[in-house]
Amino acid sequence: MLTLFHTDGCHLCEQAWQLVEEAGLAAQTRQCDIMEDVDWLAAYRVRIPVLRDEAGRELGWPFTLTELDDWVKA
């Protein structure tokens, strides 16, 4: 399971989600709006969009489809 930290109205977040969809990862990715949790807001306020995996690894924006694929495979 992956988590995409985002917020509404963030065009970069929308671009990141498009890459997640292109990579075929949408079904295994939950989207978490950082405005819903004070800890998420503190951690990701100026960093979104950020993808995190179950091991705690993070992939911060900007990233390409190739970089996303490589990160998932690593």
Buried (B, 14 or more C-beta within 10 A) or exposed (E): EBBBBBBEEBEEBEBBBEBBEEBEBBEEBEBBBBEEEEEBBEBBEEEBBBBBBEEEEBBBBEBEEEEBBEBBEE
